[in-house]
Amino acid sequence: MSNIYFLNLFFFILLIFNGINLKAADCTFTGGGDGTSWTDGDNWDCGSEPDPSSDNVIIPASFNVINDGASDFGFENGNDLTINGSLDMEGKKIEMKDSNSFLTISSSGTLSDTKELFFNSGGDGLIELGATVEVEHLKTDDSSDLTINARCINVTDKLESLSSSEIDGTGCINYTGSDGNFVNTGNGIFGCTANDINSCTLDGGSSCSSCDEIVRAPDSGNYTASNNEVVCIVGSGSFTGSVSVDGNSNTELCISESITYTGSLNINSSNSTVNNFGTISGISLNSNGNFNNYGDLQLTSLTVNGGDFNNLNTSGTVDITNDFIINNGADANLDGGVTIGGNLTVNSGGELKLDGTYITISGTLTVNSANSVSGLGSSSGCEGISFGSINLNNTNAFSGDVDLCNTTDPNSTPSVTGSTRCVCTGLLPVEFINNSTKADYENKRVQVKWATAAERNSASFSIERSLNGFNFTGIGDVVAAGNSEDINNYIFYDNTPILGKSYYRIKQIDTDGSFTFTSIMVQNYEDRQSSGSMLISINNNAMQLNFPEYVEEGQLEVISSTGKLISTRNIEVNAYSTLLKQRELSAGIFIIRFRSNEKLWVNKVLIE
């Protein structure tokens, strides 16, 4: 044998022992075959059905792929699976089998009908915020890590974290399997090391802990928290049932961040505590215990009969449609603002304390006893109350220089001991006329517009954007008019819009730092620069249309080969594809024409 042979053999062995990965190029789904089938090689740019043991597999955002074969997928040898579109596993298994293999499900990705999703031998994964995942059995093992930022993925049968593996992130798991199928003996699921589902919230972003009973939204049941019991509502979605917080000691209800609570809430005991990190909406709240708000409150009315009501959310406001009443023996401590559509009444023996914030009242402010309303002054910001009218039954009702202002006629605001008059500019808010968004595809941007009818000491507007409607980030600022009684029109352009659905709001900031928000605006933005065509597949008397971009709705026309219009109808899509029952068509060639608001696609199909 020659020296060249031994030299080549040496380098080959060296490559193996140094763990260099000689893996194939990416195999990306293009839909060039039937448009949906995993096993159709014409659908892939690599020319054949991908092999998970030797190919990196990529499903772009514009495609819905179906595993129409009989095989499970086992990714190994450092090969990855990236799902930006949709993958329907048809009841099969996906397994990441070694430390160099990685599963990514992006914010636009969907994984459905998956029997098992396993991460073994250091194979890792990331499920991004906005992704949709539904599996029967989820397992991490052998030092594998899975990061879940989506809210929430669905696990319907069995959930396991074993042998130094970990499930973490800021998202959550909606687990509907039995308690016995929950096994948590690894490094933990979202930091929980207990091998007991009743001790784990399965919510990486939740502030609820030490739960004795866990309720997973969406849910509509009826529950009671009794002595020394902590009931936690976790997961994601709506809770429409009822909770009674009873008991004589240490009774607690905790509502986590991604919950919208629209059911009935009864706080019956002075030793009861409610901690709200989510959104409570559309209810009339009567509290006899302690209520701590860290989230959002949108109430029809609020009556505090005993204990403390503490608004600790300084980045937003509490909205009360009708009246806010503080009765004898009750305290309302406000670190964040409150907006009241009706009246505010502080009865004898009740106390209202403001710390760096203010209250806006459309109706009447009534205070019935001395030293009932105070400004604490321990936080920066103005402490004041604006109102439509005022009724004071004690001239010493205020202390700590609480600022009072009649917003109908500031000059008519009375001079009251322990208060100032119309010093807080935040009590004279900006009056918004309208606000809206619009996709500007010609210039590849989103337009944000708003107008104000009047502004007083307005400093600026901050435009904020969110992927989920909860967590907002500032993307730009616009200087405000300052003081004006005229209509002012504003416009801002988001030059780096996010594909798909985004949420926008406008934060109006006064010169003293106080602020308010507009309503949230929802905007879909598509990749209108796509040059792809509409692909059509016929299967089992059904016709599937696959579009190169997100389509909301449009008109479908079926035309014969001779040019005769056979049928026309309007359909809603709201996706990248739609499946239609095939109308009665004889064999032959037909032209399918689909017209959306912005595009026209035409293709031919053969009916056999």
C-alpha angles and dihedrals in degrees: 000000000000126000088244091062093053091044091054091046090051093053091046092054090045091055091052096049093047091054096237109171114227098190132158127261123269118290108209127190111240102166092231092142123043090333099239114040121107091202096052104099092200088068092065130070089221088066099240143051106294121250111221090208093059109017137071103226122209126184110192122220095256098062139079109204125195123202094225094167130087095245134107116221119244113181114199144140090061096302120144140208118217118187115192093149128032131304121188108194095194091223096312132128134257119200129180098207109185144028096265096052120094136185118209122185106184129209090271095043130110129193114186143171093019117162096198135004109193132180111193139169094012097316106150139196146195125207108191130214108277096029121128118219132172121177135157098216125024119186137171119189144161100031095315120149128209120190114202117191095156120104103245133350116192122235110180107181120011136012122189136172109180144169107010092323123131142204113203143147138102097286132079146234123236099208117188099168126106124284090246092060092058110096119174109170099130128077091305145269110266088340096308111129098181119112089218124091091211089063096050126072094199085216118117093191098044124117091197115105143157090042120180093188126024124203115191119209139260088061139138102187131126118247139178126205109207137177116336092351130133116203116193127195106203141159122059134299137032132341109201101166129085137268127195114198104205136149136095100256143026096351114157142179117196121193112196129222102267097046125109106200113202100151133093120296123192119184101188107162132063087222092056124105131197119194112192119194094156134052124294109193140180100001136118107236124208112180127193094166138039120309121189116188118199094152136042129310123196103173134171089214140346127212120179108198100168143349123029131314107201122186102196097165103107095173096063144018141255110240117206115182096199132008134348113204127185111194135196113303095014129114128202112199114188124194090157131047129272127207116200123193093192132025135320116217125184106191126202111292093020123110134207118195125187122198113186095325143085143223127229115206123186092192135032130327110215123185118179107185143033123280092007098132122046141169111223097196095202092120131053117257137065122297111210152124128229119196146168093233138352135223116189119184092180125040091211095056095119136062137168095045097285107191116236125195134174101215093196091058114000091189090062093059107124124237106244129181112258094021143086129220123246096324095132105082088197088073089067100060131192112263110225118206098186144333130198146158132221134185111240101197095171090064096029096241145101119247119219115194133180140160136204129207095201138003131194120188090338112167107182149327122241116203112215131192133196138185095209106026092249110067112053130189126194114247101175149344136233125198113242128227092249104212118010141144092194130090110267122196121205134188134187130181123215099209094183103049121179117242112246126014121354133173124222134189136169122232113206112205124198125212091258092055097256116131148185134199134229121227116283117267122208120212132180115206122189136193096252091171091074112125095195125122133233110266122207130201130182120208133156096348091310131110121211121200115202117196128198090228142025112290125194103186143326150152121285120206127186114202129184123235088258092058098257116145105235101177143349131191142157117245136183116228110165090177143061093272142019133204117218131187108246113248120223103289127163121228115285145077119308135184116230115202123186122184121191126182091275109017143045121209124188128184140155127241132191118222112199 
